[in-house]
Amino acid sequence: MIEIDQKHKVLLLEALEELMYKLSITLASLKGQPLTKERKELTQKQVQIEELQHLISASKV
């Protein structure tokens, strides 16, 4: 478990949300195309960001 100050927690979650949005747009533009190395990497990055968002949300204040 990690400890993050509340003022940083909100900012980190907001930044991750924006990054997730950008990734979603990129992945949406690739939808229906072959599963390339780029798509696999973007999908993996999306999973990692979701995990990080969960860790930060569950962190102690």
NORGI-V917664 format. One record per helix or strand. SS is the DSSP state (@ for helix, = for strand). FROM is the first residue (numbers start at 0). LEN is the number of residues. Records with the same first field share a line. If there is no record, write none. Layout:
BEGIN
SS=FROM-LEN + FROM-LEN
END
This chain:
BEGIN
==2-1 + 59-1
@=5-25 + 36-21
END
